[in-house]
């Protein structure tokens, strides 16, 4: 769905609500009810979230926003204790993705052309590990996509997600851009601030270097900028038994022995 069509759907839905008429909303498909998804979550003690193992590891909960013909103003939060990845949740509980392979799912969610849903996560301050981390009155919202969203799309999506999080007065929601969304965020930081959206990252809660997944690996350490990772892999410069050092982790990355990131 093109950006213009997406915005026309949103405008029509909002207009229908404002006028008190069901409009096209009455004909929208629905998602079968399940104990594994909900439309609203609670901060900070959401039961669906995954708690970080260490005091520097953020908590998180993933979500999907289905696009036309579904209501694009509804967020589907998955029970991340059961479904850690977007794919496994979506193929089991979201009708547009039933029977899809992982590659088909990526094509339908990570790219502008043919996108059926927007994926993302609400990232919460660390709550596990020792010593007990401080209780920050804030959380981050992140969207996933191999193609960058426009600033207007981000602002619209951000507001939808923020409104679906039940939190006490004084709790702040930040925009945590993923790697592919970083350039748009940096170039439009002043504009985002004018919309009431402050850009940050989970590094604001870190007490030092953070390990996304702990472990060890043997391999040759090779540096490639994030935008060159795929081409390096295809040409054999980066191999499966190498340890990748990069400046950022994109949404899609080939199999390697280990990953170290500078950001």
Order of alpha helices (4+ residues) and beta strands (2+ residues): alpha-beta-beta-beta-beta-alpha-alpha-beta-beta-alpha-beta-beta-alpha-alpha-beta-beta-alpha-beta-beta
